[in-house]
Amino acid sequence: MAFDLVIRGASVVDGTGAAATTADIGIAGGVIREIGRIAAHGAREIDADGAIVTPGFIDVHTHYDGQVSWDGEMLPSAAHGVTTAIMGNCGVGFAPCRKEDRDRLVDLMEGVEDIPGTALHEGIRWGWETIPEYLDAVAAMPRTVDIGVQVPHNAVRLFVMGERALRREAATEEDIAAMSRIVVDGIAAGAVGFTTANTIGHRDAKGNPTYARHVAAEELYAIGEAMGAAGRGVIQLFNDFYRENLDDFPEVLELARRSKRPLSFTLEQDDWWPEGFWQGLLKACASVNAAGFEMRAQVAPRPLGSIQTLAGTIHPFVTRPAYMAMAHLPLAERVARLRDPAVRAQLLAEPDTPLSQFVMSVTPRAEEWGADPVAMLKRMFPLGNDVDYEPVPERSIWALAQAQGRDPQDVLLDQLLENDGHGLIYVPIMNYGGGDFSAIHAMLSDPNAMMGLSDGGAHVGFSSDGSFPTYLLSHWARDRTRGPRIPLERAVALQTGIPAQHFGLDDRGVVAVGRRADLNVIDFAALGLEKPEIHADLPAGGIRFLQGARGYIETLLAGETVSAGGALTGARPGRLIRKTRG
């Protein structure tokens, strides 16, 4: 046979943003060999008439840094057409790491990314200290997706400065030189870039700020300049500069100029300042690119927030003493108690017990913690089988309670008790400031955007954003009714050709002759999301949300079918990416 596989009659959306064309695709040796009308036969053939073919999706913002140690399946990403996942974002990760610092980095990841520390302690198979050794450990396990590793600032800082990093002391010139060497050596060994973050929301499991919080700009400039001198790697950062002012953004611009490396930053609309600075950040990004540098905004296709359920880690009553007294019980017993009228009355009447600022800010009595409780209740929505992430205001808990003449807390508790305690409440926190997706549409349409922020592998107990790739196509290119959509070709490019170019992954990201056969064959009319569900399948019995997808006919990685009909096949052709952008 001339080909291992021929995909016939597909509508090819090639990842460049160009209009779709109908063609056959011939694959041999894991590479696309021919596109067009193919007369030769393949050892296997897929009739893709009526389907679309896209490049495999490249998820640039995941946190699988611990999960890669024990997991070859790489869910949730592998269920959503992802064939390349980039981890080590936001300055957190597990290398470099001395043996005595392992618990500290676990605490940091647990606090910042809501990955159960018990799962990390049991699941991570430590066997490295340096970044090259970590890369070798990641490379040792075959997977359903290719993995790219970035060097995390917090781990580097702890490795170099020890206790002084925990106290967030200023780095000396010698410290900065050592950090720069570690970053450059890590990239030379195959890491794809360097990441950092400066945000009030990132704290370790004990509530302490991250080690790289408020570091001097000169520390970042020196690391960036070292990367520039080496001529390799990208830079990713997450800051709070979009919230109240742009004070930090000039430093980001200067980092891009000094490093001369491709840089991306997370961009969100802060819902408490909906007309805030996100638009100004896009303009600043455009000016940097116009000056000959490369900067991209990582944007999300839907709000960032939480999914609250009795089976998860966060819900509106988790702070009530009556609930705290039963929190250790199995779900069925908790549900039975919460259905007892006396327990219910006590729960709804009693005050909250303070927990973290984030948890308190999403409770019905949020005014005690710096938020407007009515505004919060207007941003809480039942999440049903329709999985509506752009709900109309009339569907909010507040609106439902007003229409029914009931206390909103009653409505909240009833929603949580649905489906034997598996009822879901969706709480958008970012990107929903106007009550719709107008800001998201502007971000996705910006020429300097690429999709990011899925946090695959992170925030496992209160979100399921690893499903972003499926949602970007199904909602934005087909289903949206509350405003304009975006072209299918744009939705595909945002998570294929654009990130491939940014990271210098010139062997993938586009359907073209000579590129790897990382491909999705999709029944676009059927593409959609299942309702998120809690699974207790992490090490040590840890729980996580997983969200299935429908409509994926096959997902191929280097020509091998890793997923078919919505189920993993058992194939594990995924490897570590060691090629970095020069």
C-alpha positions as CSV (number, residue, x, y, z in Angstrom):
1,M,0.0,0.0,0.0
2,A,1.2,3.5,-0.8
3,F,-0.1,4.8,2.6
4,D,-0.7,3.6,6.1
5,L,-3.9,5.6,6.2
6,V,-6.0,7.6,3.8
7,I,-8.6,10.0,5.1
8,R,-11.1,10.5,2.3
9,G,-13.4,13.4,1.4
10,A,-12.8,15.6,4.4
11,S,-13.4,19.3,4.8
12,V,-9.8,20.2,5.7
13,V,-9.5,23.1,8.1
14,D,-5.7,23.3,7.9
15,G,-4.8,25.5,10.9
16,T,-3.5,28.5,9.0
17,G,-6.8,30.4,9.0
18,A,-7.4,29.8,5.3
19,A,-10.8,28.7,4.1
20,A,-11.6,25.0,4.4
21,T,-11.1,22.8,1.3
22,T,-12.3,19.3,0.5
23,A,-9.4,16.8,0.0
24,D,-8.0,13.4,0.8
25,I,-5.1,13.1,3.1
26,G,-2.5,10.3,2.7
27,I,-0.4,9.4,5.7
28,A,2.7,7.1,5.9
29,G,5.3,6.8,8.7
30,G,3.4,9.2,10.9
31,V,3.7,12.0,8.4
32,I,1.3,13.6,5.9
33,R,2.6,12.6,2.5
34,E,-0.1,13.8,0.1
35,I,-3.2,16.1,0.1
36,G,-5.7,16.3,-2.7
37,R,-7.5,13.7,-4.8
38,I,-5.6,10.5,-3.9
39,A,-6.0,7.5,-6.2
40,A,-3.8,5.1,-4.2
41,H,-5.2,3.0,-1.4
42,G,-4.2,3.0,2.2
43,A,-3.8,0.0,4.5
44,R,-6.6,1.6,6.4
45,E,-9.1,4.3,5.2
46,I,-11.4,6.7,6.9
47,D,-14.5,7.9,5.1
48,A,-14.6,11.5,6.3
49,D,-17.3,12.7,3.9
50,G,-19.3,15.3,5.9
51,A,-16.6,15.5,8.6
52,I,-13.9,18.1,9.1
53,V,-10.2,17.4,9.6
54,T,-8.1,19.7,11.8
55,P,-4.5,19.6,13.1
56,G,-4.3,18.1,16.5
57,F,-4.9,20.8,19.1
58,I,-1.9,22.4,21.0
59,D,-2.9,23.3,24.5
60,V,-0.3,25.8,25.6
61,H,-1.4,26.2,29.2
62,T,-1.6,23.0,31.3
63,H,-0.4,21.9,34.7
64,Y,0.3,18.2,34.2
65,D,3.7,18.6,35.9
66,G,2.9,16.0,38.6
67,Q,0.4,13.9,36.6
68,V,2.9,13.0,34.0
69,S,4.7,11.0,36.6
70,W,2.0,8.4,36.9
71,D,-0.4,8.9,34.0
72,G,-0.1,7.9,30.4
73,E,-3.7,8.7,29.4
74,M,-3.5,12.5,30.0
75,L,-7.1,13.2,30.7
76,P,-8.9,15.5,30.3
77,S,-6.8,16.8,27.4
78,A,-6.7,13.6,25.4
79,A,-10.6,13.6,25.3
80,H,-10.7,16.9,23.6
81,G,-8.5,16.5,20.5
82,V,-5.3,17.7,22.2
83,T,-2.2,16.1,20.8
84,T,0.4,18.5,22.3
85,A,0.2,19.8,25.9
86,I,2.6,22.4,27.3
87,M,3.0,22.4,31.0
88,G,5.1,24.2,33.7
89,N,3.0,27.4,33.4
90,C,2.6,30.2,35.9
91,G,6.0,29.6,37.4
92,V,5.1,26.4,39.2
93,G,6.4,22.9,38.6
94,F,8.6,20.2,40.1
95,A,12.1,20.8,38.7
96,P,14.7,21.7,39.6
97,C,14.2,20.2,43.1
98,R,16.4,19.0,45.9
99,K,15.0,16.1,47.9
100,E,14.5,18.3,50.9
101,D,12.3,20.7,48.9
102,R,9.9,18.2,47.5
103,D,7.2,18.8,50.0
104,R,7.5,22.5,49.5
105,L,6.9,22.3,45.8
106,V,4.0,19.9,46.4
107,D,2.5,22.5,48.8
108,L,3.0,25.2,46.2
109,M,1.3,23.3,43.4
110,E,-1.6,22.2,45.7
111,G,-2.2,25.8,46.8
112,V,-1.8,27.5,43.4
113,E,-3.4,24.9,41.1
114,D,-5.8,23.0,43.4
115,I,-4.3,19.6,42.8
116,P,-4.7,17.4,45.9
117,G,-1.4,17.2,47.8
118,T,-2.2,13.7,48.8
119,A,-2.4,12.7,45.1
120,L,0.9,14.4,44.3
121,H,2.6,12.9,47.3
122,E,1.5,9.4,46.4
123,G,1.7,9.7,42.6
124,I,4.9,11.5,41.9
125,R,7.8,9.1,41.3
126,W,10.6,11.4,42.3
127,G,13.9,10.5,40.7
128,W,15.4,13.8,39.6
129,E,17.0,16.9,40.9
130,T,17.9,19.0,37.8
131,I,15.8,20.0,34.9
132,P,17.6,17.7,32.4
133,E,17.0,14.8,34.8
134,Y,13.3,15.8,35.0
135,L,13.0,15.9,31.2
136,D,14.5,12.4,31.1
137,A,11.9,11.2,33.6
138,V,9.1,12.7,31.6
139,A,10.4,11.2,28.4
140,A,10.5,7.7,29.9
141,M,6.7,7.2,29.8
142,P,4.7,6.9,26.6
143,R,1.5,8.9,26.5
144,T,-1.6,9.8,24.5
145,V,-0.2,13.3,23.8
146,D,3.2,14.9,23.3
147,I,4.4,16.9,26.3
148,G,6.4,20.2,26.3
149,V,8.0,21.3,29.6
150,Q,8.7,24.8,30.7
151,V,11.1,25.9,33.4
152,P,9.2,27.3,36.4
153,H,10.5,30.4,38.2
154,N,9.4,29.4,41.7
155,A,11.2,26.0,41.5
156,V,14.4,27.7,40.2
157,R,14.3,30.4,42.9
158,L,13.9,27.8,45.7
159,F,16.7,25.6,44.2
160,V,19.1,28.6,44.2
161,M,18.1,30.6,47.2
162,G,16.6,28.0,49.6
163,E,15.1,29.5,52.8
164,R,15.7,33.0,51.4
165,A,13.3,32.2,48.6
166,L,10.6,31.2,51.2
167,R,11.1,34.6,52.8
168,R,10.8,36.2,49.3
169,E,14.1,38.0,49.8
170,A,15.7,39.9,47.0
171,A,18.1,37.9,44.9
172,T,21.7,38.8,44.8
173,E,23.7,39.1,41.6
174,E,25.1,35.7,42.2
175,D,21.6,34.3,42.7
176,I,20.4,35.8,39.5
177,A,23.4,34.5,37.6
178,A,22.7,31.0,38.9
179,M,19.0,31.2,38.1
180,S,19.8,32.3,34.6
181,R,22.2,29.4,34.0
182,I,19.7,26.9,35.3
183,V,17.0,28.3,32.9
184,V,19.3,28.3,29.9
185,D,20.7,24.8,30.7
186,G,17.1,23.5,31.0
187,I,16.1,25.0,27.7
188,A,19.3,23.6,26.1
189,A,18.3,20.2,27.4
190,G,14.9,20.4,25.7
191,A,12.6,22.6,27.9
192,V,10.5,24.9,25.6
193,G,10.6,28.0,27.7
194,F,10.5,29.8,31.1
195,T,7.5,30.8,33.1
196,T,6.7,33.2,36.0
197,A,3.8,34.8,37.8
198,N,3.0,37.7,40.1
199,T,-0.5,37.4,41.3
200,I,-2.2,37.8,44.7
201,G,-4.3,34.7,44.1
202,H,-1.3,32.3,43.9
203,R,-0.4,31.0,47.4
204,D,0.8,27.6,48.7
205,A,-1.3,25.2,50.6
206,K,-0.5,27.1,53.9
207,G,-1.6,30.4,52.4
208,N,1.9,31.8,51.8
209,P,2.7,33.9,48.7
210,T,4.7,32.2,46.0
211,Y,8.4,32.6,46.0
212,A,8.5,34.6,42.8
213,R,5.9,37.1,44.0
214,H,7.1,40.7,43.6
215,V,10.6,39.9,42.5
216,A,12.7,42.8,41.2
217,A,12.3,43.5,37.5
218,E,16.1,43.1,37.1
219,E,15.8,39.4,38.0
220,L,13.4,38.8,35.2
221,Y,15.4,41.0,32.8
222,A,18.6,39.0,33.5
223,I,16.9,35.6,32.9
224,G,15.3,37.0,29.7
225,E,18.6,38.4,28.5
226,A,20.3,35.0,29.1
227,M,17.6,33.3,27.1
228,G,18.0,35.9,24.4
229,A,21.8,35.3,24.3
230,A,21.1,31.6,24.0
231,G,18.6,32.3,21.2
232,R,16.1,29.7,22.4
233,G,12.8,29.3,24.3
234,V,9.6,31.3,25.0
235,I,8.5,33.2,28.1
236,Q,5.1,32.9,29.7
237,L,3.8,35.0,32.6
238,F,0.6,35.5,34.6
239,N,0.2,38.9,36.4
240,D,-2.6,41.0,38.0
241,F,-1.8,44.0,35.9
242,Y,-5.3,43.9,34.2
243,R,-7.1,44.5,37.5
244,E,-6.5,48.0,38.8
245,N,-3.7,49.5,36.9
246,L,-1.0,48.9,34.3
247,D,1.9,49.6,36.6
248,D,3.5,46.1,36.0
249,F,3.0,46.0,32.3
250,P,5.9,48.3,31.3
251,E,8.1,45.7,32.9
252,V,6.6,43.0,30.7
253,L,7.2,45.2,27.6
254,E,10.8,45.7,28.7
255,L,11.2,42.0,29.3
256,A,10.0,41.3,25.7
257,R,12.4,44.0,24.4
258,R,15.4,42.9,26.4
259,S,15.0,39.1,25.9
260,K,14.0,39.3,22.2
261,R,12.1,36.0,22.9
262,P,8.5,35.2,22.1
263,L,6.4,36.1,25.1
264,S,2.8,35.4,26.1
265,F,0.7,36.6,29.0
266,T,-2.7,35.6,30.3
267,L,-5.5,38.0,29.5
268,E,-8.8,38.1,31.2
269,Q,-11.6,40.6,31.8
270,D,-11.8,41.1,35.5
271,D,-15.6,41.0,36.2
272,W,-15.3,43.5,39.0
273,W,-13.7,46.0,36.6
274,P,-15.4,44.9,33.3
275,E,-14.4,48.0,31.4
276,G,-10.9,47.8,32.8
277,F,-7.6,47.4,31.2
278,W,-7.8,44.3,29.0
279,Q,-8.4,46.4,26.0
280,G,-5.4,48.6,26.8
281,L,-3.3,45.4,27.2
282,L,-4.3,44.3,23.7
283,K,-3.3,47.7,22.3
284,A,0.1,47.5,24.1
285,C,0.6,44.0,22.7
286,A,0.0,45.3,19.2
287,S,2.5,48.1,19.7
288,V,5.2,45.6,20.8
289,N,4.6,43.4,17.8
290,A,4.6,46.5,15.5
291,A,8.0,47.3,16.9
292,G,9.4,43.9,15.7
293,F,9.0,41.8,18.9
294,E,6.6,39.0,19.5
295,M,4.0,39.0,22.2
296,R,0.7,37.1,22.4
297,A,-2.2,37.2,24.7
298,Q,-3.4,33.8,26.0
299,V,-7.2,34.1,26.1
300,A,-9.9,31.7,27.2
301,P,-13.0,30.8,25.1
302,R,-15.4,31.1,28.1
303,P,-15.4,32.5,31.6
304,L,-12.9,31.3,34.2
305,G,-14.6,30.4,37.4
306,S,-15.8,27.5,39.4
307,I,-18.2,24.6,39.2
308,Q,-19.7,24.0,42.7
309,T,-21.1,20.7,43.9
310,L,-21.4,18.7,47.1
311,A,-19.1,16.1,45.5
312,G,-16.3,18.6,44.8
313,T,-14.1,20.9,46.8
314,I,-16.2,24.1,46.8
315,H,-19.8,24.9,47.2
316,P,-21.8,27.8,48.8
317,F,-22.3,26.0,52.2
318,V,-18.8,24.6,52.7
319,T,-18.1,27.4,55.2
320,R,-21.2,26.6,57.4
321,P,-20.5,24.8,60.7
322,A,-23.4,22.4,60.2
323,Y,-21.9,21.3,56.9
324,M,-18.3,21.2,58.2
325,A,-19.5,18.8,60.9
326,M,-20.6,16.3,58.2
327,A,-18.0,17.1,55.5
328,H,-16.0,13.9,56.2
329,L,-19.1,11.7,55.5
330,P,-19.8,9.9,52.3
331,L,-21.8,11.9,49.8
332,A,-25.0,9.8,50.3
333,E,-24.9,10.4,54.0
334,R,-24.4,14.1,53.6
335,V,-27.3,14.3,51.2
336,A,-29.6,12.5,53.6
337,R,-28.7,14.9,56.4
338,L,-29.1,18.0,54.2
339,R,-32.6,16.8,53.3
340,D,-33.5,16.7,57.0
341,P,-35.6,19.9,57.6
342,A,-34.0,20.6,60.9
343,V,-30.5,20.3,59.5
344,R,-31.4,22.4,56.5
345,A,-32.9,25.2,58.7
346,Q,-29.7,25.3,60.8
347,L,-27.5,25.3,57.8
348,L,-29.3,28.2,56.1
349,A,-29.5,30.3,59.3
350,E,-26.0,30.0,60.7
351,P,-23.0,32.3,59.9
352,D,-19.9,31.3,57.9
353,T,-16.7,30.1,59.3
354,P,-13.9,32.0,57.5
355,L,-11.8,30.0,55.1
356,S,-9.7,31.3,52.2
357,Q,-10.5,34.6,50.6
358,F,-11.4,32.9,47.3
359,V,-13.8,30.5,49.0
360,M,-15.5,33.2,51.0
361,S,-15.9,35.5,48.0
362,V,-18.2,33.0,46.3
363,T,-20.5,32.3,49.2
364,P,-24.1,33.8,49.5
365,R,-22.9,36.1,52.3
366,A,-19.9,37.5,50.3
367,E,-20.4,41.0,51.6
368,E,-18.3,40.1,54.7
369,W,-15.4,39.2,52.4
370,G,-15.3,42.2,50.1
371,A,-18.0,41.2,47.5
372,D,-21.6,42.1,46.9
373,P,-23.8,39.0,47.8
374,V,-26.6,40.0,45.4
375,A,-24.1,40.4,42.6
376,M,-22.6,37.0,43.4
377,L,-26.0,35.3,43.4
378,K,-26.7,36.9,40.0
379,R,-23.6,35.2,38.8
380,M,-24.5,31.7,40.1
381,F,-26.3,29.5,37.5
382,P,-27.6,25.9,37.5
383,L,-25.4,23.8,35.2
384,G,-27.6,21.2,33.6
385,N,-27.3,18.7,30.8
386,D,-27.3,21.5,28.2
387,V,-23.9,22.7,29.7
388,D,-24.7,26.3,29.0
389,Y,-21.6,28.4,29.8
390,E,-23.2,31.7,28.4
391,P,-26.4,31.7,30.3
392,V,-28.9,34.6,30.2
393,P,-29.3,36.6,33.5
394,E,-32.8,35.1,33.9
395,R,-31.3,31.8,34.7
396,S,-29.3,32.9,37.7
397,I,-30.0,31.7,41.2
398,W,-31.0,35.2,42.1
399,A,-33.5,35.5,39.3
400,L,-34.9,32.1,39.9
401,A,-35.4,32.8,43.6
402,Q,-37.0,36.2,42.9
403,A,-39.4,34.6,40.4
404,Q,-40.3,31.8,42.9
405,G,-40.5,34.1,45.9
406,R,-37.9,32.1,47.7
407,D,-34.7,32.7,49.6
408,P,-31.8,32.3,47.2
409,Q,-30.0,30.0,49.6
410,D,-33.0,27.6,49.4
411,V,-32.7,27.5,45.6
412,L,-28.9,27.0,45.9
413,L,-29.3,24.0,48.3
414,D,-32.0,22.5,46.1
415,Q,-29.8,22.7,43.1
416,L,-26.9,21.0,45.0
417,L,-29.1,18.2,46.1
418,E,-30.3,17.4,42.6
419,N,-29.1,14.0,41.2
420,D,-28.4,12.6,44.6
421,G,-26.0,15.4,45.5
422,H,-24.4,15.7,42.1
423,G,-26.2,18.9,41.1
424,L,-23.9,21.6,39.7
425,I,-23.7,25.4,40.1
426,Y,-21.7,27.4,37.6
427,V,-20.0,30.6,38.9
428,P,-18.2,32.6,36.2
429,I,-15.6,34.9,37.9
430,M,-13.6,36.3,35.0
431,N,-14.7,37.2,31.4
432,Y,-18.4,37.6,32.2
433,G,-18.4,41.3,33.3
434,G,-21.2,42.3,30.9
435,G,-23.3,39.2,31.5
436,D,-22.3,37.8,28.1
437,F,-19.2,37.0,26.0
438,S,-18.7,40.3,24.2
439,A,-15.2,40.8,25.8
440,I,-14.2,37.2,24.9
441,H,-15.3,37.7,21.3
442,A,-13.0,40.8,21.1
443,M,-10.1,38.9,22.6
444,L,-10.5,35.8,20.4
445,S,-10.7,38.1,17.3
446,D,-7.5,40.0,18.2
447,P,-4.7,39.2,15.8
448,N,-2.2,38.7,18.6
449,A,-4.3,36.2,20.6
450,M,-3.9,32.5,21.0
451,M,-6.1,30.2,23.1
452,G,-4.7,29.3,26.5
453,L,-5.7,29.1,30.2
454,S,-7.4,25.7,30.1
455,D,-5.3,24.7,33.1
456,G,-5.6,21.0,32.1
457,G,-4.7,18.9,35.1
458,A,-5.3,21.7,37.6
459,H,-8.2,23.1,39.7
460,V,-9.5,19.6,39.5
461,G,-12.1,19.9,42.3
462,F,-13.8,23.0,41.1
463,S,-13.4,23.4,37.3
464,S,-13.3,21.5,34.1
465,D,-11.6,23.9,31.7
466,G,-9.5,21.2,30.0
467,S,-12.5,21.0,27.7
468,F,-11.7,24.4,26.2
469,P,-10.6,23.0,22.8
470,T,-14.0,21.4,22.2
471,Y,-15.9,24.4,23.4
472,L,-14.0,26.8,21.2
473,L,-15.1,25.0,18.1
474,S,-18.6,24.0,19.1
475,H,-19.8,27.2,20.8
476,W,-17.9,29.9,18.9
477,A,-18.0,28.5,15.4
478,R,-21.4,26.9,15.5
479,D,-23.8,27.4,18.5
480,R,-23.5,30.9,19.8
481,T,-26.7,32.9,19.7
482,R,-26.1,35.8,22.1
483,G,-23.7,37.6,19.8
484,P,-21.4,37.1,16.8
485,R,-19.5,33.9,16.3
486,I,-16.0,33.5,14.9
487,P,-15.2,31.6,11.8
488,L,-14.4,27.9,12.2
489,E,-11.0,28.5,10.5
490,R,-10.2,31.1,13.1
491,A,-11.3,28.8,16.0
492,V,-9.0,26.1,14.7
493,A,-6.0,28.4,14.1
494,L,-6.2,29.7,17.6
495,Q,-5.2,26.3,19.0
496,T,-3.1,24.9,16.2
497,G,-1.2,27.0,13.7
498,I,-0.8,30.0,16.0
499,P,0.6,28.2,19.0
500,A,2.8,26.0,16.8
501,Q,4.3,29.2,15.3
502,H,4.8,30.8,18.7
503,F,6.6,27.8,20.2
504,G,8.5,27.0,17.0
505,L,6.9,23.6,16.6
506,D,7.3,23.6,12.9
507,D,6.6,19.9,12.5
508,R,2.9,20.2,13.6
509,G,0.0,22.6,13.9
510,V,-0.9,22.7,10.2
511,V,-2.3,20.1,7.8
512,A,0.4,20.2,5.2
513,V,2.6,17.7,3.3
514,G,5.7,16.9,5.5
515,R,4.0,17.8,8.8
516,R,3.3,15.2,11.4
517,A,0.0,13.4,11.2
518,D,-1.4,14.9,14.4
519,L,-5.0,15.2,13.3
520,N,-8.6,15.3,14.5
521,V,-11.4,13.9,12.4
522,I,-14.5,15.5,13.7
523,D,-18.2,15.2,13.1
524,F,-18.6,18.9,13.5
525,A,-22.4,18.8,13.6
526,A,-22.3,16.4,16.5
527,L,-19.4,18.1,18.4
528,G,-20.2,19.0,21.9
529,L,-19.6,18.7,25.6
530,E,-20.9,16.3,28.2
531,K,-21.9,17.5,31.7
532,P,-18.8,17.6,34.0
533,E,-18.7,14.7,36.5
534,I,-16.6,14.1,39.6
535,H,-14.3,11.0,39.5
536,A,-12.3,9.7,42.4
537,D,-9.5,8.3,40.2
538,L,-6.4,10.3,41.3
539,P,-3.7,8.7,43.5
540,A,-4.7,8.4,47.1
541,G,-8.4,8.5,46.1
542,G,-8.2,12.1,45.0
543,I,-11.2,13.6,43.2
544,R,-11.3,15.5,39.9
545,F,-13.8,16.8,37.4
546,L,-13.7,15.2,34.0
547,Q,-15.8,16.3,31.1
548,G,-16.5,14.1,28.1
549,A,-16.9,15.2,24.5
550,R,-18.9,13.8,21.6
551,G,-18.2,14.3,17.9
552,Y,-14.5,13.2,17.7
553,I,-14.4,10.4,15.1
554,E,-10.7,9.9,15.6
555,T,-7.7,11.7,17.0
556,L,-4.3,10.8,15.5
557,L,-0.9,11.4,17.0
558,A,1.9,10.8,14.6
559,G,-0.5,8.7,12.5
560,E,-1.6,6.5,15.4
561,T,-5.2,6.6,16.5
562,V,-5.2,7.5,20.2
563,S,-8.9,8.1,20.5
564,A,-11.9,6.8,18.5
565,G,-15.6,7.4,19.0
566,G,-14.9,9.2,22.3
567,A,-12.8,6.5,23.9
568,L,-9.1,6.1,24.2
569,T,-7.7,3.2,22.1
570,G,-4.7,2.4,24.4
571,A,-2.2,3.6,21.9
572,R,0.6,5.7,23.5
573,P,2.7,7.3,20.8
574,G,3.1,10.6,22.8
575,R,6.7,11.7,23.6
576,L,8.5,14.6,25.2
577,I,9.2,17.5,22.9
578,R,12.8,18.5,23.0
579,K,12.8,20.9,20.1
580,T,12.7,24.6,21.2
581,R,12.2,27.7,19.1
582,G,15.4,29.3,17.9
